[in-house]
Amino acid sequence: MGDVLTVAWKEWRELLLLGGSLRGGRVSLIILLGVFGVFLPLQSGADWVTSPATMFYWGWLPLMLVAGAVADSFAGERERHTLETLLASRLPDRAILFGKIVAAVAYGWGIVMAMLLLSLVTVNLTARAGHLLLFPWRFAIGAPLLACLGAGLAATAGVLVSLRAATVRQAAQTLNVGILLLIFIPVLGARALPDAWKAQAGAWLMSVGMDGLLWTASVALLLLDALLLALAMARFQRSRLILD
Amino acid sequence: MAEAVIRTEKLSRVFDKVRAVDGLDLAVPAGIVFGFLGPNGAGKTTTIRLLLGLLDPSEGRATVLGFDTRHQASGVREKAGALLEHHGLYERLSAEDNLAFYARVWRMTASARRDRIRELLEPLGLWDRRSEAVSRWSRGMKQKLAVARALLHRPSLLFLDEPTAGLDPVAAATLRDDLGTLVSREGVTVFLTTHNLVEAERLCQQVAVIKQGRLLAVGHPDDLKARGATRAEIAGRGFTDATLALLRHQPGVARADMRNGRIVLELAESSETSPLVSLIVQSGCAVEEVRKDKGSLEDVFLTLMEEEQ
């Protein structure tokens, strides 16, 4: 575990410095927090806290955040000629792989948590509900869980892509296309379904309810995370990475 | 003879149809700087990758610090340090963060980390700039930092893959000096690949020469030089092709060439230069200076390369 955290420590240092300077990295974070923690909650008002649909919004937001960071994980090390030195160190294979995944998940999840808290403060300060507005318990559990699993999906997929990509740009492009497909295929696919199927799907959604939907989405994401992690572990071979 | 820290037996690595390393038999004793010389593409970097267990051999085997590189590669990497083809520094991070990361990798405590980083950076003149991002440093400074990183965990064996490649002569000389000082202070065995023969002559107690993956010669630099021909260099005026032709027909002259207006002769071991100088003077040329010595390591290297061709 110590080795995993060591790799994660290095990744976080680099992530904070992404963009060339510590200040540049911090500015990017402040902009993100400003948009999702202040601007959008201001527009939505109390609905931001009470609407159950926003919970699923926190599941895909980490995809964007993590994908940008994780594309660099192996492709960046390869591009900047630091990978071979890292592989020549005493670090075990799993520590390098898991360290990069943990760093990416913690980065995405941490930012989402900060956004959630900031948005709660924003809504309470501006909605003037007369009482303290809090997320419903389902939301308080579901949003962090989905954010974590969403970050895990982006991290494991990103590491897998980054392991194979020749450059960071190539890895980032592949990941962005993947995320777009992940978002648009269900939307467009749902529209193309026959009306009877749509009615059946709607009935199923009504029958499982919000709790059922949350657990179904969580299990599906968990399985997908596990599958991608297994593929990344199989792909990570020192000799292969050296020769790539 | 000290115990061998690196031992290879018929070590080979084939990429498609290319034999990058071909039946390499080596024994590197402990406590020396071992130079691994060869032209570009000779198989030097592949050999280091094989010795670090980053690549598996196609044939043969290697043991490094008592660990089999195929089955116990993690043991090798635990005990060895490496400065590979590229310096491998994280350029966005500061010098201190770069070293702190690798110190954590080698599980050094916080206080040991601080002390060791200072101990390594101060003699290299980098301590005062430790907080700067490495991207702002010169290539020479980066190479020094990479050497410090490789020595951080006090390895008993250090792999250096062409550490002065790409440096200007001043930076290369400074790094060589620092390297010599650090290596003797740390008492580490060094496996140094280079095609810089001056560097090898200055730093190495033993050298091996490879070409196209095959070992051509191994020994102390002086022993290798002794294998080469005696060399005479004659400075003067009026030298022509006819002078060279005349000299080439003399007994004991293996080779006569003109380099930078000087005649350079390769002589058999027992040959005298005075009859040759008399001959040059009689042919109407003026001789101003004659220097006779054993060939340099570079001469031996070039001869080996030519013989192999």
Interface residues (C-beta under 8 A of the other chain):
Chain A: G2 D3 T6 W9 K10 R13 E14 L17 L18 G20 S21 R80 H81 T82 E84 T85 L86 L87 A88 S89 R90 L91 P92 R238 S239 I242 L243
Chain B: R49 L52 G53 L54 L55 D56 S74 R77 E78 A82 L84 E85 H86 H87 G88 L89 Y90 E91 R92 L93 D97 F101 Y102 R104 V105 W106 R107 A133
